[in-house]
Amino acid sequence: MDAQLIWTVICGLAILVGVAGVVIPVLPGSLLIGVSLLGWALAVGRPVGWVVFAAGALLVVAGMLSSAVLTGRAMKERRIPGRSMVAGLLLGVVGFLVVPVVGLLLGFALGLLVSELARHRALGPAVSSSLAALKATGLGMLAEFGFASLAAGTWAAGVLVYFLSR
C-alpha cells in the first residue's frame, strides 16, 4: 500500500468522526474535518487535494458560522443568557459521565432548565425558554451537520478524482 492510500483512509475515518462530532458534542466536530482535509491535501500533494481542502474548509467555516448565528439569534430573541448555555453544557458533561450517550442531552436540558428556573423564578417561563434554547441549539447543529456532510462529500469526490486520475 502506498502512503497516499493510507493517508486517505486515516483522513476518511477522521472526517467521519468529525461529522459525528457535530451531533455528538463530546467528539471533535467541524475542526477535525478541516484538519483532516488539510492533512489529505498535504499527503496527496496535487492540485486536486488543495481544491478539495479550499472548498471543504469554506463549507466547514460556513457550517460553524451558520450554527453560531442561528443559535445566537434565537437565544438573543428570547433573551436567554449565555450562563444558561454554560450550565447546560456543564450538566451535559456530568450527565454523559453518569449515563453515557443519552446523559449528555438529558444533562444539557436539565442544566438549561435549572438555570432558567433560577432566572425566571417560575416553572412555566423557565420551561418555555429552555425549550426555545434546545430548539435553537438543535437548529444550529442541523445546519452545521449539513455543511459538514457537504465537506465530507467534497472530500469523497476529490478522492475519486485523485485515484481515478493517477
BALOBA-1460 file (C-alpha; in Angstrom, 3 decimals):
// residues 166
<rec num="1" residu="m" x="0.000" y="0.000" z="0.000"/>
<rec num="2" residu="d" x="1.239" y="3.460" z="-0.803"/>
<rec num="3" residu="a" x="1.321" y="6.407" z="1.589"/>
<rec num="4" residu="q" x="-1.476" y="8.325" z="-0.189"/>
<rec num="5" residu="l" x="-3.875" y="5.419" z="0.276"/>
<rec num="6" residu="i" x="-3.015" y="5.107" z="3.968"/>
<rec num="7" residu="w" x="-3.465" y="8.865" z="4.474"/>
<rec num="8" residu="t" x="-6.747" y="8.735" z="2.574"/>
<rec num="9" residu="v" x="-8.100" y="6.025" z="4.888"/>
<rec num="10" residu="i" x="-6.911" y="7.855" z="8.024"/>
<rec num="11" residu="c" x="-8.374" y="11.167" z="6.858"/>
<rec num="12" residu="g" x="-11.623" y="9.492" z="5.840"/>
<rec num="13" residu="l" x="-12.038" y="7.978" z="9.290"/>
<rec num="14" residu="a" x="-11.226" y="11.307" z="10.919"/>
<rec num="15" residu="i" x="-13.775" y="13.060" z="8.709"/>
<rec num="16" residu="l" x="-16.429" y="10.521" z="9.723"/>
<rec num="17" residu="v" x="-15.633" y="11.165" z="13.385"/>
<rec num="18" residu="g" x="-15.824" y="14.904" z="12.678"/>
<rec num="19" residu="v" x="-19.253" y="14.635" z="11.050"/>
<rec num="20" residu="a" x="-20.491" y="12.569" z="14.006"/>
<rec num="21" residu="g" x="-18.879" y="15.094" z="16.351"/>
<rec num="22" residu="v" x="-21.114" y="17.854" z="15.044"/>
<rec num="23" residu="v" x="-24.081" y="15.981" z="16.502"/>
<rec num="24" residu="i" x="-22.312" y="14.342" z="19.458"/>
<rec num="25" residu="p" x="-20.517" y="17.257" z="21.130"/>
<rec num="26" residu="v" x="-18.125" y="15.025" z="23.078"/>
<rec num="27" residu="l" x="-16.357" y="14.143" z="19.824"/>
<rec num="28" residu="p" x="-14.372" y="16.714" z="17.858"/>
<rec num="29" residu="g" x="-16.508" y="18.130" z="15.065"/>
<rec num="30" residu="s" x="-16.019" y="20.569" z="12.228"/>
<rec num="31" residu="l" x="-12.497" y="21.498" z="13.257"/>
<rec num="32" residu="l" x="-11.416" y="17.856" z="12.883"/>
<rec num="33" residu="i" x="-12.897" y="17.806" z="9.386"/>
<rec num="34" residu="g" x="-10.904" y="20.906" z="8.413"/>
<rec num="35" residu="v" x="-7.666" y="19.495" z="9.829"/>
<rec num="36" residu="s" x="-8.281" y="16.183" z="8.055"/>
<rec num="37" residu="l" x="-8.867" y="17.938" z="4.740"/>
<rec num="38" residu="l" x="-5.598" y="19.816" z="5.205"/>
<rec num="39" residu="g" x="-3.786" y="16.581" z="6.075"/>
<rec num="40" residu="w" x="-5.135" y="14.893" z="2.981"/>
<rec num="41" residu="a" x="-4.130" y="17.833" z="0.773"/>
<rec num="42" residu="l" x="-0.610" y="17.729" z="2.193"/>
<rec num="43" residu="a" x="-0.385" y="13.942" z="1.769"/>
<rec num="44" residu="v" x="-1.645" y="13.982" z="-1.808"/>
<rec num="45" residu="g" x="0.411" y="16.973" z="-2.868"/>
<rec num="46" residu="r" x="-1.585" y="17.589" z="-6.036"/>
<rec num="47" residu="p" x="-3.884" y="20.448" z="-7.030"/>
<rec num="48" residu="v" x="-6.972" y="18.288" z="-6.507"/>
<rec num="49" residu="g" x="-6.050" y="17.993" z="-2.822"/>
<rec num="50" residu="w" x="-5.775" y="21.749" z="-2.413"/>
<rec num="51" residu="v" x="-9.013" y="22.411" z="-4.282"/>
<rec num="52" residu="v" x="-10.795" y="19.909" z="-2.028"/>
<rec num="53" residu="f" x="-9.209" y="21.499" z="1.039"/>
<rec num="54" residu="a" x="-10.245" y="25.013" z="-0.017"/>
<rec num="55" residu="a" x="-13.833" y="24.020" z="-0.844"/>
<rec num="56" residu="g" x="-14.166" y="21.817" z="2.236"/>
<rec num="57" residu="a" x="-12.677" y="24.458" z="4.527"/>
<rec num="58" residu="l" x="-15.152" y="27.032" z="3.214"/>
<rec num="59" residu="l" x="-18.005" y="24.622" z="3.911"/>
<rec num="60" residu="v" x="-16.698" y="23.888" z="7.411"/>
<rec num="61" residu="v" x="-16.399" y="27.592" z="8.220"/>
<rec num="62" residu="a" x="-19.858" y="28.257" z="6.759"/>
<rec num="63" residu="g" x="-21.285" y="25.486" z="8.940"/>
<rec num="64" residu="m" x="-19.658" y="26.764" z="12.099"/>
<rec num="65" residu="l" x="-20.782" y="30.324" z="11.383"/>
<rec num="66" residu="s" x="-24.330" y="29.328" z="10.495"/>
<rec num="67" residu="s" x="-24.602" y="27.301" z="13.676"/>
<rec num="68" residu="a" x="-23.388" y="30.209" z="15.778"/>
<rec num="69" residu="v" x="-25.615" y="32.743" z="14.017"/>
<rec num="70" residu="l" x="-28.768" y="30.627" z="14.111"/>
<rec num="71" residu="t" x="-28.294" y="29.652" z="17.739"/>
<rec num="72" residu="g" x="-27.207" y="33.118" z="18.816"/>
<rec num="73" residu="r" x="-30.076" y="34.870" z="17.083"/>
<rec num="74" residu="a" x="-32.695" y="32.636" z="18.666"/>
<rec num="75" residu="m" x="-31.070" y="32.999" z="22.081"/>
<rec num="76" residu="k" x="-30.946" y="36.775" z="21.714"/>
<rec num="77" residu="e" x="-34.591" y="36.972" z="20.626"/>
<rec num="78" residu="r" x="-35.651" y="35.081" z="23.748"/>
<rec num="79" residu="r" x="-33.112" y="36.959" z="25.901"/>
<rec num="80" residu="i" x="-31.598" y="33.726" z="27.170"/>
<rec num="81" residu="p" x="-28.251" y="34.499" z="28.833"/>
<rec num="82" residu="g" x="-25.051" y="32.674" z="27.988"/>
<rec num="83" residu="r" x="-24.790" y="31.363" z="31.545"/>
<rec num="84" residu="s" x="-27.809" y="29.149" z="30.867"/>
<rec num="85" residu="m" x="-25.962" y="27.525" z="27.963"/>
<rec num="86" residu="v" x="-22.854" y="27.125" z="30.122"/>
<rec num="87" residu="a" x="-24.943" y="25.494" z="32.855"/>
<rec num="88" residu="g" x="-26.443" y="23.191" z="30.248"/>
<rec num="89" residu="l" x="-23.030" y="22.260" z="28.888"/>
<rec num="90" residu="l" x="-21.616" y="21.568" z="32.341"/>
<rec num="91" residu="l" x="-24.543" y="19.387" z="33.382"/>
<rec num="92" residu="g" x="-24.426" y="17.751" z="29.958"/>
<rec num="93" residu="v" x="-20.848" y="16.630" z="30.576"/>
<rec num="94" residu="v" x="-21.802" y="15.348" z="34.029"/>
<rec num="95" residu="g" x="-24.828" y="13.602" z="32.530"/>
<rec num="96" residu="f" x="-22.660" y="11.970" z="29.882"/>
<rec num="97" residu="l" x="-20.371" y="10.584" z="32.565"/>
<rec num="98" residu="v" x="-23.284" y="9.298" z="34.642"/>
<rec num="99" residu="v" x="-25.469" y="7.957" z="31.826"/>
<rec num="100" residu="p" x="-23.393" y="7.511" z="28.646"/>
<rec num="101" residu="v" x="-24.763" y="8.922" z="25.372"/>
<rec num="102" residu="v" x="-28.304" y="9.986" z="26.440"/>
<rec num="103" residu="g" x="-26.985" y="11.605" z="29.622"/>
<rec num="104" residu="l" x="-25.446" y="14.361" z="27.536"/>
<rec num="105" residu="l" x="-28.801" y="15.509" z="26.173"/>
<rec num="106" residu="l" x="-30.587" y="14.979" z="29.483"/>
<rec num="107" residu="g" x="-27.917" y="16.850" z="31.422"/>
<rec num="108" residu="f" x="-27.888" y="19.697" z="28.928"/>
<rec num="109" residu="a" x="-31.673" y="20.066" z="29.101"/>
<rec num="110" residu="l" x="-31.665" y="19.843" z="32.899"/>
<rec num="111" residu="g" x="-28.866" y="22.409" z="33.180"/>
<rec num="112" residu="l" x="-30.775" y="24.810" z="30.951"/>
<rec num="113" residu="l" x="-33.952" y="24.309" z="32.934"/>
<rec num="114" residu="v" x="-32.275" y="24.801" z="36.322"/>
<rec num="115" residu="s" x="-30.532" y="27.966" z="35.147"/>
<rec num="116" residu="e" x="-33.684" y="29.365" z="33.577"/>
<rec num="117" residu="l" x="-35.699" y="28.450" z="36.670"/>
<rec num="118" residu="a" x="-33.249" y="30.416" z="38.801"/>
<rec num="119" residu="r" x="-33.590" y="33.354" z="36.413"/>
<rec num="120" residu="h" x="-37.382" y="33.356" z="35.976"/>
<rec num="121" residu="r" x="-38.398" y="32.048" z="39.410"/>
<rec num="122" residu="a" x="-41.384" y="30.340" z="37.748"/>
<rec num="123" residu="l" x="-41.632" y="26.939" z="36.062"/>
<rec num="124" residu="g" x="-43.719" y="27.975" z="33.013"/>
<rec num="125" residu="p" x="-41.399" y="30.658" z="31.628"/>
<rec num="126" residu="a" x="-38.340" y="28.559" z="32.520"/>
<rec num="127" residu="v" x="-39.664" y="25.579" z="30.544"/>
<rec num="128" residu="s" x="-40.613" y="27.830" z="27.629"/>
<rec num="129" residu="s" x="-37.189" y="29.481" z="27.394"/>
<rec num="130" residu="s" x="-35.395" y="26.150" z="27.909"/>
<rec num="131" residu="l" x="-37.340" y="24.593" z="25.041"/>
<rec num="132" residu="a" x="-36.522" y="27.611" z="22.866"/>
<rec num="133" residu="a" x="-32.825" y="27.199" z="23.701"/>
<rec num="134" residu="l" x="-32.964" y="23.486" z="22.898"/>
<rec num="135" residu="k" x="-34.666" y="24.182" z="19.554"/>
<rec num="136" residu="a" x="-32.106" y="26.867" z="18.728"/>
<rec num="137" residu="t" x="-29.241" y="24.544" z="19.593"/>
<rec num="138" residu="g" x="-30.776" y="21.750" z="17.516"/>
<rec num="139" residu="l" x="-31.275" y="24.041" z="14.536"/>
<rec num="140" residu="g" x="-27.664" y="25.209" z="14.748"/>
<rec num="141" residu="m" x="-26.436" y="21.627" z="14.944"/>
<rec num="142" residu="l" x="-28.568" y="20.671" z="11.957"/>
<rec num="143" residu="a" x="-27.129" y="23.492" z="9.860"/>
<rec num="144" residu="e" x="-23.563" y="22.644" z="10.865"/>
<rec num="145" residu="f" x="-24.212" y="18.950" z="10.203"/>
<rec num="146" residu="g" x="-25.430" y="19.773" z="6.704"/>
<rec num="147" residu="f" x="-22.314" y="21.776" z="5.901"/>
<rec num="148" residu="a" x="-20.065" y="19.124" z="7.484"/>
<rec num="149" residu="s" x="-21.737" y="16.478" z="5.331"/>
<rec num="150" residu="l" x="-21.177" y="18.623" z="2.233"/>
<rec num="151" residu="a" x="-17.495" y="18.975" z="3.180"/>
<rec num="152" residu="a" x="-17.253" y="15.195" z="3.591"/>
<rec num="153" residu="g" x="-18.922" y="14.735" z="0.214"/>
<rec num="154" residu="t" x="-16.482" y="17.188" z="-1.352"/>
<rec num="155" residu="w" x="-13.614" y="15.146" z="0.056"/>
<rec num="156" residu="a" x="-15.151" y="11.889" z="-1.246"/>
<rec num="157" residu="a" x="-15.493" y="13.389" z="-4.726"/>
<rec num="158" residu="g" x="-11.891" y="14.594" z="-4.527"/>
<rec num="159" residu="v" x="-10.732" y="11.113" z="-3.543"/>
<rec num="160" residu="l" x="-12.463" y="9.666" z="-6.608"/>
<rec num="161" residu="v" x="-10.916" y="12.278" z="-8.883"/>
<rec num="162" residu="y" x="-7.484" y="11.752" z="-7.365"/>
<rec num="163" residu="f" x="-7.415" y="7.965" z="-7.549"/>
<rec num="164" residu="l" x="-9.046" y="7.757" z="-10.995"/>
<rec num="165" residu="s" x="-6.559" y="10.228" z="-12.462"/>
<rec num="166" residu="r" x="-3.421" y="8.563" z="-11.113"/>
